[in-house]
Amino acid sequence: MQFLDIHDNNFEANFAAILARGEETGKEVEQVVLDIIAAVRKEGDAALLDYTRRFDRLEADTVADLEVTEAEFNEAFVRVADADISALKLAVERVARFHEKQKQETWLSTDESDVLLGQMVTPLERVGIYVPGGKASYPSSVIMNAVPAKVAGVGEVVMVAPTPGGEINHHVLVAARLSGVDRVFRIGGAQAVAALAYGTAMVPRVDKITGPGNIYVATAKKLVFGQVGIDMIAGPSEILVINDGSGNPAHIAADLLSQAEHDELASSILITTSRSFGERVAAEVELQLGKLKRESIARKSWDTYGAVIVAGSIAEAIAFSNRIAPEHLELAVTDPFAILPQIRNAGAIFLGHFTPEAAGDYLAGPNHTLPTGGTARFFSPLSVDDFIKKSSIVYFSESGLNRLGKDIVRIAELEGLEAHGKSVSIRLK
């Protein structure tokens, strides 16, 4: 962990390593992912079965054997505690209610009597959602990706998830059923992304792929983009906490560690106007680290990419935050609403001392699939908008074309496109 002062001469150089985390790793894996994609495109299901045997230690005769059956869904509901099912149902309900407010409708404008303009909103036909496995199982990721797709009206949601050894988390299956997922396959990695993007005999081709994954999954999504839509290129998780010296250091420490435990490349940063408060938070992090089951992951993340930064003022802290555009931003200050209008770049903003980032991860309502690595400058959280497409509607009556046609022809001639102009002038009186 670095303890930095924003006014130090070497601050930018010391902080640069945190901003650049994971970049070199991405370059190293790109050729591996290209080879996997090429194999899946050429060999289809045979390649999927081979990679699943090699990477997940799972034997299957056909990819159909890797699809989760109705009996397995039923068994999951038997094995999962009623209290857990109730909590997941509550999350689904709250996330659905929030995303319902994002829905858009087809509209038509009748501002002109002889020209009709509008926009048609159409849900995607089929989407694929990737749910991470391996180090942890994430039923919340199922909910956050499947629910907005269903709210948008997507016809079919296909889920893929790696299952090392063949075991699939029962909570993940319960979340999939509650969220309306239609099909689930036990495949993961770059090979699963390739199968969704191009289709195989058993895995249907989708229109868009959403959901987080490791560096191989993120790289695969980047490489298939254009053949299929994607939500975003997700990098390592990150949290920035802005603090004015108020609040409980133990609470702030817990929030920082909630991101550090994700993976070794996660970044947890506190920027505070109080050096003494920052020192207390850093000490509290060390106390709490030893009590975590995922201590080794969280400790490596904190030691390598964690930081406590001392700023001269809240305005300085806000300027810093807007520059790095964090995925998760907590305003742990006395009056968060007073500074909220000054925040320009953040994936999700958590206000006050009793709104931990984890509330947004699970059931507050907004989506937890957020832009990382500074991309909150131009990307938004996953939403219903990611699962629809828009078509422009244009209708000219004869009088409308007669009224506007000469100017259309004039602009076509300015561009030297004779046939464009002729297609209009030939209709004019």
The 8 nearest C-alpha neighbors of each residue, nearest first, counted from 0:
[[1, 302, 305, 306, 301, 303, 304, 2],
 [0, 2, 306, 3, 307, 305, 302, 304],
 [1, 3, 307, 306, 308, 0, 4, 309],
 [4, 2, 308, 1, 307, 5, 309, 10],
 [3, 5, 309, 6, 7, 308, 310, 10],
 [4, 6, 310, 7, 309, 10, 3, 308],
 [7, 5, 4, 8, 10, 310, 311, 309],
 [8, 6, 10, 9, 4, 5, 3, 11],
 [7, 9, 10, 6, 11, 5, 12, 4],
 [8, 10, 12, 7, 11, 13, 6, 14],
 [11, 9, 7, 13, 12, 8, 5, 14],
 [12, 10, 14, 13, 9, 15, 8, 5],
 [13, 11, 15, 9, 14, 10, 16, 8],
 [12, 14, 10, 11, 15, 9, 16, 17],
 [13, 15, 11, 12, 16, 17, 10, 18],
 [16, 14, 18, 12, 17, 13, 11, 19],
 [17, 15, 19, 18, 14, 20, 13, 12],
 [18, 16, 304, 15, 20, 19, 14, 266],
 [17, 19, 15, 16, 20, 14, 372, 323],
 [20, 18, 16, 17, 22, 15, 21, 23],
 [21, 19, 17, 22, 18, 16, 264, 23],
 [20, 22, 24, 23, 19, 25, 264, 235],
 [23, 21, 25, 24, 20, 19, 26, 27],
 [24, 22, 26, 25, 21, 27, 20, 19],
 [23, 25, 27, 21, 22, 26, 28, 214],
 [24, 26, 22, 23, 27, 28, 21, 29],
 [27, 25, 23, 24, 29, 28, 22, 30],
 [26, 28, 24, 25, 29, 23, 30, 31],
 [29, 27, 31, 25, 26, 30, 32, 24],
 [28, 30, 32, 31, 26, 27, 33, 25],
 [31, 29, 33, 32, 28, 34, 27, 26],
 [32, 30, 28, 34, 29, 33, 35, 27],
 [31, 33, 35, 29, 34, 30, 219, 36],
 [32, 34, 30, 36, 35, 31, 37, 29],
 [35, 33, 37, 31, 32, 36, 38, 30],
 [36, 34, 32, 38, 37, 33, 190, 39],
 [37, 35, 33, 39, 193, 38, 34, 32],
 [36, 38, 34, 40, 35, 39, 33, 41],
 [37, 39, 35, 41, 36, 40, 42, 46],
 [40, 38, 43, 36, 42, 46, 41, 37],
 [41, 39, 37, 38, 43, 42, 36, 197],
 [42, 40, 38, 39, 43, 37, 46, 36],
 [41, 43, 39, 46, 45, 38, 40, 44],
 [44, 42, 39, 199, 45, 46, 40, 41],
 [43, 45, 47, 46, 199, 48, 62, 42],
 [46, 44, 48, 47, 43, 42, 49, 39],
 [45, 47, 49, 39, 44, 48, 42, 43],
 [48, 46, 44, 50, 49, 45, 51, 190],
 [47, 49, 51, 45, 46, 50, 44, 52],
 [48, 50, 46, 52, 51, 47, 45, 53],
 [51, 49, 53, 47, 52, 48, 54, 46],
 [52, 50, 48, 55, 54, 49, 53, 57],
 [53, 51, 56, 57, 49, 50, 58, 55],
 [54, 52, 50, 51, 56, 55, 49, 57],
 [53, 55, 51, 50, 56, 52, 163, 57],
 [54, 56, 163, 51, 57, 52, 164, 53],
 [57, 55, 52, 164, 53, 54, 163, 51],
 [58, 56, 52, 55, 164, 165, 51, 59],
 [57, 59, 52, 56, 60, 51, 48, 165],
 [60, 58, 61, 64, 57, 48, 65, 62],
 [61, 59, 64, 58, 62, 48, 63, 65],
 [62, 60, 63, 64, 59, 48, 65, 44],
 [61, 63, 65, 64, 201, 44, 48, 66],
 [62, 64, 61, 65, 66, 201, 60, 184],
 [65, 63, 62, 61, 66, 59, 60, 67],
 [64, 66, 62, 185, 63, 184, 67, 59],
 [67, 65, 184, 63, 64, 183, 185, 68],
 [66, 68, 183, 184, 71, 65, 69, 185],
 [69, 67, 71, 70, 66, 72, 183, 73],
 [68, 70, 72, 71, 73, 67, 74, 66],
 [71, 69, 73, 68, 72, 74, 67, 75],
 [72, 70, 74, 68, 73, 69, 75, 67],
 [73, 71, 69, 75, 70, 74, 172, 68],
 [72, 74, 70, 76, 71, 75, 69, 77],
 [73, 75, 71, 77, 76, 72, 70, 78],
 [76, 74, 169, 78, 72, 77, 73, 79],
 [75, 77, 73, 79, 74, 78, 173, 72],
 [78, 76, 74, 75, 79, 73, 80, 81],
 [77, 79, 75, 76, 74, 80, 169, 170],
 [80, 78, 76, 77, 75, 81, 170, 83],
 [79, 81, 83, 82, 84, 78, 77, 76],
 [80, 82, 84, 83, 85, 79, 76, 86],
 [83, 81, 85, 80, 84, 86, 79, 87],
 [84, 82, 86, 80, 85, 81, 87, 79],
 [83, 85, 81, 87, 86, 82, 88, 80],
 [84, 86, 88, 82, 83, 87, 81, 89],
 [87, 85, 83, 89, 88, 84, 82, 90],
 [86, 88, 90, 84, 89, 85, 91, 83],
 [89, 87, 85, 91, 90, 86, 84, 92],
 [90, 88, 86, 92, 87, 91, 93, 85],
 [89, 91, 362, 87, 93, 88, 92, 94],
 [92, 90, 88, 94, 89, 93, 95, 87],
 [91, 93, 89, 95, 90, 94, 96, 88],
 [92, 94, 364, 96, 90, 95, 91, 89],
 [93, 95, 364, 97, 91, 96, 92, 90],
 [96, 94, 92, 98, 93, 97, 91, 99],
 [97, 95, 93, 99, 94, 98, 92, 100],
 [98, 96, 94, 364, 95, 99, 100, 93],
 [97, 99, 95, 101, 100, 96, 147, 94],
 [100, 98, 96, 101, 97, 102, 95, 150],
 [99, 101, 98, 102, 97, 96, 103, 95],
 [102, 100, 98, 99, 383, 103, 382, 97],
 [103, 101, 99, 100, 383, 151, 104, 98],
 [104, 102, 101, 105, 120, 384, 100, 383],
 [105, 103, 120, 106, 102, 119, 118, 121],
 [104, 106, 119, 120, 118, 103, 107, 117],
 [105, 107, 117, 118, 104, 119, 108, 120],
 [108, 106, 117, 116, 118, 109, 115, 105],
 [107, 109, 116, 117, 110, 115, 106, 111],
 [110, 108, 111, 115, 112, 107, 116, 114],
 [109, 111, 108, 112, 115, 114, 116, 113],
 [112, 110, 109, 114, 113, 115, 108, 399],
 [111, 113, 114, 109, 110, 115, 399, 396],
 [112, 114, 399, 396, 111, 398, 395, 115],
 [115, 113, 395, 111, 399, 394, 112, 396],
 [114, 116, 394, 109, 393, 108, 395, 113],
 [117, 115, 393, 108, 392, 107, 394, 114],
 [118, 116, 107, 392, 106, 108, 391, 393],
 [117, 119, 391, 392, 106, 105, 390, 389],
 [118, 120, 105, 390, 389, 391, 121, 106],
 [119, 121, 389, 105, 388, 104, 118, 390],
 [120, 122, 388, 387, 389, 119, 123, 390],
 [123, 121, 387, 153, 152, 151, 386, 388],
 [122, 124, 153, 387, 386, 125, 121, 206],
 [123, 125, 154, 153, 122, 155, 126, 206],
 [124, 126, 155, 205, 206, 154, 123, 156],
 [127, 125, 207, 205, 156, 206, 208, 157],
 [128, 126, 157, 208, 158, 156, 205, 207],
 [129, 127, 158, 209, 210, 208, 157, 159],
 [128, 130, 210, 159, 158, 160, 209, 211],
 [129, 131, 160, 210, 140, 159, 141, 128],
 [132, 130, 212, 160, 129, 136, 161, 211],
 [131, 133, 136, 161, 135, 160, 134, 162],
 [132, 134, 135, 163, 131, 136, 161, 162],
 [135, 133, 132, 136, 131, 262, 261, 293],
 [134, 136, 133, 132, 137, 131, 261, 168],
 [137, 135, 132, 138, 168, 131, 171, 133],
 [136, 138, 139, 140, 135, 171, 131, 141],
 [139, 137, 171, 141, 140, 174, 170, 136],
 [138, 140, 142, 137, 141, 361, 143, 360],
 [141, 139, 143, 137, 138, 142, 144, 130],
 [142, 140, 138, 139, 144, 143, 145, 175],
 [141, 143, 139, 145, 140, 146, 144, 178],
 [142, 144, 140, 141, 366, 145, 146, 139],
 [145, 143, 141, 142, 146, 140, 147, 210],
 [144, 146, 148, 142, 147, 141, 178, 143],
 [145, 147, 149, 148, 178, 142, 144, 143],
 [148, 146, 150, 383, 149, 145, 151, 98],
 [149, 147, 151, 145, 146, 150, 153, 386],
 [148, 150, 152, 146, 151, 147, 153, 145],
 [149, 151, 147, 152, 148, 146, 99, 95],
 [150, 152, 148, 149, 383, 153, 122, 147],
 [151, 153, 149, 150, 122, 154, 148, 123],
 [154, 152, 123, 122, 149, 124, 148, 155],
 [153, 155, 124, 125, 152, 156, 123, 149],
 [156, 154, 125, 153, 181, 124, 157, 126],
 [155, 157, 126, 180, 181, 127, 125, 158],
 [158, 156, 127, 182, 181, 183, 126, 128],
 [157, 159, 183, 128, 127, 129, 182, 184],
 [160, 158, 184, 129, 186, 183, 185, 187],
 [159, 161, 187, 130, 186, 185, 131, 129],
 [160, 162, 187, 186, 132, 185, 163, 131],
 [161, 163, 165, 166, 167, 185, 164, 132],
 [164, 162, 55, 165, 56, 161, 166, 133],
 [163, 165, 56, 57, 166, 55, 162, 167],
 [166, 164, 162, 163, 57, 167, 55, 185],
 [167, 165, 162, 164, 163, 168, 169, 185],
 [168, 166, 162, 169, 165, 171, 172, 185],
 [167, 169, 171, 170, 166, 136, 172, 162],
 [170, 168, 75, 172, 171, 167, 173, 79],
 [171, 169, 173, 172, 168, 138, 174, 79],
 [172, 170, 138, 174, 168, 169, 173, 175],
 [171, 173, 175, 169, 174, 170, 72, 176],
 [174, 172, 170, 176, 175, 171, 177, 76],
 [173, 175, 171, 177, 172, 176, 138, 178],
 [176, 174, 172, 180, 178, 173, 177, 141],
 [175, 177, 173, 179, 178, 174, 180, 172],
 [176, 178, 174, 175, 179, 173, 88, 91],
 [179, 177, 175, 146, 176, 142, 180, 145],
 [178, 180, 176, 177, 181, 175, 149, 145],
 [181, 179, 175, 156, 176, 178, 182, 145],
 [180, 182, 156, 157, 155, 179, 183, 158],
 [183, 181, 157, 180, 158, 156, 184, 66],
 [182, 184, 158, 67, 159, 66, 157, 185],
 [185, 183, 66, 159, 65, 186, 67, 158],
 [186, 184, 65, 160, 161, 162, 159, 66],
 [187, 185, 161, 160, 184, 191, 159, 51],
 [188, 186, 161, 191, 160, 159, 190, 189],
 [187, 189, 190, 216, 191, 215, 192, 161],
 [188, 190, 216, 192, 219, 191, 215, 32],
 [191, 189, 193, 188, 192, 35, 194, 36],
 [190, 192, 187, 194, 193, 189, 188, 186],
 [191, 193, 189, 195, 190, 194, 196, 219],
 [192, 194, 196, 190, 36, 191, 195, 197],
 [195, 193, 198, 191, 192, 197, 196, 199],
 [196, 194, 204, 192, 198, 193, 205, 197],
 [195, 197, 193, 194, 227, 204, 198, 205],
 [198, 196, 204, 194, 195, 193, 40, 199],
 [197, 199, 204, 194, 203, 195, 202, 196],
 [200, 198, 43, 202, 201, 44, 194, 203],
 [199, 201, 202, 44, 198, 43, 203, 62],
 [200, 202, 199, 62, 63, 203, 44, 198],
 [203, 201, 199, 198, 200, 194, 204, 195],
 [204, 202, 198, 205, 201, 199, 195, 200],
 [203, 205, 198, 195, 197, 196, 202, 206],
 [206, 204, 126, 125, 207, 195, 127, 196],
 [205, 207, 126, 227, 125, 228, 123, 204],
 [206, 208, 228, 126, 229, 227, 205, 127],
 [209, 207, 127, 229, 128, 126, 228, 230],
 [210, 208, 128, 230, 229, 129, 127, 207],
 [209, 211, 129, 128, 130, 144, 212, 208],
 [212, 210, 233, 129, 130, 131, 209, 213],
 [211, 213, 216, 131, 217, 214, 210, 130],
 [212, 214, 216, 215, 217, 211, 131, 188],
 [213, 215, 217, 216, 218, 25, 212, 234],
 [216, 214, 218, 213, 217, 189, 219, 188],
 [215, 217, 189, 219, 212, 213, 188, 218],
 [218, 216, 214, 220, 219, 215, 232, 212],
 [217, 219, 221, 215, 216, 220, 214, 222],
 [220, 218, 216, 222, 189, 221, 217, 215],
 [221, 219, 217, 223, 218, 222, 224, 216],
 [220, 222, 218, 219, 224, 223, 217, 232],
 [221, 223, 219, 220, 224, 218, 33, 225],
 [224, 222, 220, 226, 221, 225, 219, 227],
 [225, 223, 227, 221, 226, 222, 228, 220],
 [226, 224, 227, 223, 228, 222, 229, 221],
 [227, 225, 224, 223, 196, 228, 197, 206],
 [226, 228, 225, 224, 207, 206, 196, 223],
 [227, 229, 207, 224, 206, 208, 225, 230],
 [230, 228, 208, 207, 209, 231, 224, 227],
 [229, 231, 209, 208, 385, 381, 228, 232],
 [230, 232, 229, 233, 370, 209, 378, 220],
 [233, 231, 217, 234, 221, 220, 230, 218],
 [232, 234, 231, 371, 211, 217, 370, 235],
 [233, 235, 371, 372, 236, 232, 217, 214],
 [236, 234, 265, 264, 237, 233, 371, 21],
 [237, 235, 265, 234, 266, 258, 371, 261],
 [238, 236, 266, 265, 267, 326, 258, 327],
 [237, 239, 327, 267, 328, 268, 326, 325],
 [240, 238, 268, 328, 269, 267, 327, 325],
 [239, 241, 329, 269, 328, 270, 330, 242],
 [242, 240, 330, 270, 331, 271, 329, 269],
 [241, 243, 271, 331, 332, 244, 270, 240],
 [242, 244, 272, 332, 245, 271, 273, 313],
 [245, 243, 273, 276, 242, 272, 271, 246],
 [246, 244, 243, 332, 333, 242, 247, 331],
 [247, 245, 352, 248, 244, 331, 332, 250],
 [246, 248, 250, 249, 251, 245, 352, 280],
 [249, 247, 280, 251, 250, 252, 279, 246],
 [250, 248, 252, 247, 251, 283, 253, 280],
 [251, 249, 253, 247, 248, 252, 254, 246],
 [250, 252, 254, 248, 253, 249, 255, 280],
 [251, 253, 284, 249, 255, 254, 250, 280],
 [254, 252, 256, 250, 251, 255, 257, 249],
 [253, 255, 257, 251, 252, 256, 250, 355],
 [256, 254, 252, 267, 257, 253, 258, 251],
 [255, 257, 259, 253, 258, 254, 260, 252],
 [258, 256, 254, 255, 259, 260, 253, 357],
 [257, 259, 256, 260, 261, 255, 237, 265],
 [260, 258, 297, 256, 300, 265, 261, 257],
 [259, 261, 297, 258, 262, 296, 257, 256],
 [262, 260, 259, 258, 265, 236, 263, 297],
 [263, 261, 264, 265, 260, 296, 259, 300],
 [262, 264, 300, 296, 299, 265, 297, 259],
 [263, 265, 262, 300, 235, 266, 20, 21],
 [266, 264, 236, 235, 259, 262, 237, 263],
 [265, 267, 237, 304, 305, 259, 238, 264],
 [268, 266, 305, 238, 255, 237, 239, 259],
 [269, 267, 239, 306, 305, 307, 238, 240],
 [268, 270, 240, 307, 239, 308, 241, 271],
 [271, 269, 308, 241, 309, 307, 240, 242],
 [272, 270, 242, 309, 273, 243, 310, 241],
 [271, 273, 310, 243, 309, 312, 311, 244],
 [274, 272, 244, 276, 271, 275, 277, 243],
 [273, 275, 277, 276, 309, 278, 272, 271],
 [274, 276, 278, 277, 273, 279, 244, 280],
 [277, 275, 279, 273, 278, 274, 244, 280],
 [276, 278, 274, 280, 275, 279, 281, 307],
 [277, 279, 275, 281, 276, 280, 282, 274],
 [278, 280, 276, 282, 277, 281, 248, 283],
 [279, 281, 248, 283, 277, 282, 278, 252],
 [282, 280, 278, 284, 283, 279, 277, 285],
 [283, 281, 279, 285, 280, 284, 278, 286],
 [282, 284, 280, 286, 285, 281, 249, 252],
 [285, 283, 252, 281, 287, 286, 282, 288],
 [284, 286, 288, 282, 283, 287, 281, 289],
 [287, 285, 283, 284, 288, 289, 282, 290],
 [286, 288, 284, 290, 289, 285, 283, 291],
 [289, 287, 285, 290, 291, 286, 294, 284],
 [288, 290, 287, 291, 286, 294, 285, 292],
 [289, 291, 288, 287, 292, 294, 286, 293],
 [292, 290, 294, 293, 288, 289, 287, 297],
 [293, 291, 294, 290, 295, 289, 288, 260],
 [292, 294, 291, 296, 295, 260, 297, 298],
 [295, 293, 291, 297, 292, 296, 298, 288],
 [294, 296, 298, 297, 293, 299, 292, 260],
 [297, 295, 263, 299, 294, 298, 293, 260],
 [298, 296, 260, 259, 294, 300, 299, 295],
 [299, 297, 301, 295, 300, 296, 294, 302],
 [298, 300, 302, 296, 301, 297, 263, 303],
 [299, 301, 263, 297, 303, 259, 298, 304],
 [302, 300, 305, 298, 304, 299, 303, 0],
 [301, 303, 0, 299, 300, 298, 305, 304],
 [304, 302, 300, 301, 299, 0, 305, 17],
 [305, 303, 266, 17, 300, 301, 302, 0],
 [304, 306, 301, 0, 267, 266, 268, 302],
 [307, 305, 1, 268, 0, 2, 308, 269],
 [306, 308, 269, 2, 268, 270, 3, 277],
 [307, 309, 270, 3, 4, 2, 269, 306],
 [308, 310, 4, 271, 272, 270, 274, 5],
 [311, 309, 272, 312, 5, 271, 316, 315],
 [310, 312, 272, 315, 309, 313, 5, 316],
 [313, 311, 315, 314, 310, 272, 316, 243],
 [312, 314, 316, 315, 317, 272, 243, 311],
 [315, 313, 317, 312, 316, 318, 311, 319],
 [314, 316, 318, 312, 313, 317, 310, 319],
 [315, 317, 313, 319, 314, 318, 310, 320],
 [318, 316, 320, 314, 319, 315, 313, 321],
 [319, 317, 315, 321, 320, 316, 314, 322],
 [320, 318, 316, 322, 317, 321, 315, 323],
 [321, 319, 317, 322, 323, 318, 324, 316],
 [322, 320, 344, 324, 318, 319, 323, 343],
 [321, 323, 319, 320, 324, 318, 344, 373],
 [322, 324, 373, 320, 321, 325, 319, 372],
 [325, 323, 373, 344, 345, 321, 375, 322],
 [326, 324, 345, 327, 323, 373, 328, 239],
 [325, 327, 346, 371, 370, 345, 237, 369],
 [328, 326, 238, 347, 325, 346, 239, 348],
 [329, 327, 348, 239, 240, 238, 325, 347],
 [328, 330, 349, 240, 331, 348, 350, 241],
 [329, 331, 350, 241, 332, 335, 351, 349],
 [332, 330, 351, 242, 352, 329, 241, 240],
 [331, 333, 242, 243, 330, 334, 335, 351],
 [332, 334, 335, 245, 351, 331, 243, 246],
 [335, 333, 336, 332, 337, 351, 338, 331],
 [336, 334, 337, 338, 350, 332, 330, 351],
 [335, 337, 339, 338, 334, 350, 340, 351],
 [338, 336, 335, 334, 339, 340, 341, 333],
 [337, 339, 341, 336, 335, 340, 342, 334],
 [338, 340, 336, 341, 342, 337, 335, 330],
 [341, 339, 342, 338, 337, 336, 343, 335],
 [342, 340, 339, 338, 343, 317, 337, 318],
 [343, 341, 339, 340, 344, 321, 317, 338],
 [342, 344, 321, 341, 345, 340, 376, 324],
 [343, 345, 324, 321, 376, 375, 342, 346],
 [346, 344, 324, 325, 375, 347, 326, 328],
 [345, 347, 326, 369, 375, 370, 327, 380],
 [346, 348, 327, 345, 328, 326, 349, 369],
 [349, 347, 328, 329, 327, 350, 345, 346],
 [350, 348, 329, 354, 330, 328, 356, 347],
 [349, 351, 330, 335, 354, 329, 348, 331],
 [352, 350, 331, 353, 335, 330, 354, 332],
 [351, 353, 331, 354, 246, 332, 350, 355],
 [354, 352, 351, 355, 350, 331, 250, 349],
 [355, 353, 349, 352, 351, 350, 356, 358],
 [356, 354, 357, 358, 353, 254, 349, 352],
 [355, 357, 358, 359, 349, 354, 360, 254],
 [358, 356, 360, 359, 355, 361, 257, 254],
 [359, 357, 356, 360, 363, 361, 355, 362],
 [360, 358, 363, 357, 361, 356, 362, 367],
 [361, 359, 357, 367, 358, 362, 356, 139],
 [360, 362, 359, 358, 139, 363, 90, 357],
 [361, 363, 90, 364, 359, 93, 358, 94],
 [362, 364, 359, 358, 365, 361, 93, 94],
 [363, 365, 94, 93, 362, 97, 366, 359],
 [366, 364, 363, 97, 94, 367, 359, 98],
 [365, 367, 368, 143, 381, 380, 364, 382],
 [366, 368, 360, 369, 359, 143, 365, 380],
 [369, 367, 381, 366, 380, 143, 370, 210],
 [368, 370, 380, 346, 367, 326, 371, 381],
 [371, 369, 375, 374, 326, 346, 378, 380],
 [372, 370, 326, 374, 373, 234, 233, 369],
 [371, 373, 374, 234, 370, 325, 18, 326],
 [372, 374, 324, 323, 375, 371, 325, 376],
 [373, 375, 376, 370, 372, 371, 378, 377],
 [374, 376, 378, 370, 377, 345, 324, 346],
 [375, 377, 374, 344, 324, 378, 373, 345],
 [376, 378, 375, 374, 379, 344, 373, 370],
 [379, 377, 375, 374, 370, 376, 380, 231],
 [378, 380, 375, 346, 370, 381, 369, 377],
 [381, 379, 369, 368, 346, 382, 366, 370],
 [380, 382, 368, 366, 385, 369, 379, 230],
 [383, 381, 384, 385, 147, 380, 98, 366],
 [382, 384, 147, 385, 151, 386, 101, 148],
 [385, 383, 382, 386, 387, 101, 102, 388],
 [386, 384, 383, 382, 387, 381, 230, 148],
 [387, 385, 384, 383, 148, 123, 122, 151],
 [388, 386, 122, 123, 121, 384, 385, 151],
 [389, 387, 121, 120, 122, 123, 390, 386],
 [388, 390, 120, 119, 121, 118, 391, 387],
 [391, 389, 119, 118, 392, 120, 388, 121],
 [390, 392, 118, 117, 119, 393, 389, 116],
 [391, 393, 117, 118, 116, 390, 119, 394],
 [392, 394, 116, 115, 391, 117, 395, 114],
 [395, 393, 115, 114, 116, 396, 392, 113],
 [396, 394, 114, 399, 400, 113, 397, 115],
 [395, 397, 399, 113, 398, 114, 400, 394],
 [396, 398, 400, 399, 401, 395, 113, 427],
 [399, 397, 401, 396, 400, 402, 113, 395],
 [398, 400, 113, 396, 402, 395, 397, 401],
 [399, 401, 404, 403, 397, 402, 398, 395],
 [400, 402, 398, 404, 399, 427, 403, 397],
 [403, 401, 399, 400, 404, 398, 405, 397],
 [404, 402, 400, 401, 405, 406, 399, 407],
 [403, 405, 407, 400, 401, 406, 402, 408],
 [406, 404, 408, 407, 403, 409, 424, 401],
 [405, 407, 409, 408, 404, 403, 410, 411],
 [406, 408, 404, 410, 405, 409, 411, 403],
 [409, 407, 420, 411, 405, 406, 410, 412],
 [408, 410, 406, 412, 407, 411, 405, 413],
 [411, 409, 413, 407, 412, 408, 406, 414],
 [412, 410, 408, 414, 420, 416, 413, 409],
 [411, 413, 415, 409, 414, 410, 416, 408],
 [414, 412, 410, 411, 415, 409, 416, 408],
 [413, 415, 411, 412, 416, 410, 417, 409],
 [414, 416, 412, 413, 417, 411, 410, 419],
 [417, 415, 411, 419, 414, 418, 412, 420],
 [416, 418, 420, 419, 415, 421, 412, 411],
 [419, 417, 421, 420, 416, 422, 411, 423],
 [420, 418, 422, 417, 421, 416, 411, 423],
 [419, 421, 408, 411, 417, 418, 423, 422],
 [420, 422, 418, 424, 423, 419, 425, 417],
 [423, 421, 419, 420, 425, 424, 418, 426],
 [422, 424, 421, 420, 425, 426, 404, 408],
 [425, 423, 421, 427, 426, 422, 420, 408],
 [424, 426, 423, 421, 427, 422, 428, 420],
 [427, 425, 424, 423, 428, 422, 400, 401],
 [426, 428, 424, 401, 425, 423, 404, 400],
 [427, 426, 401, 424, 425, 397, 398, 400]]
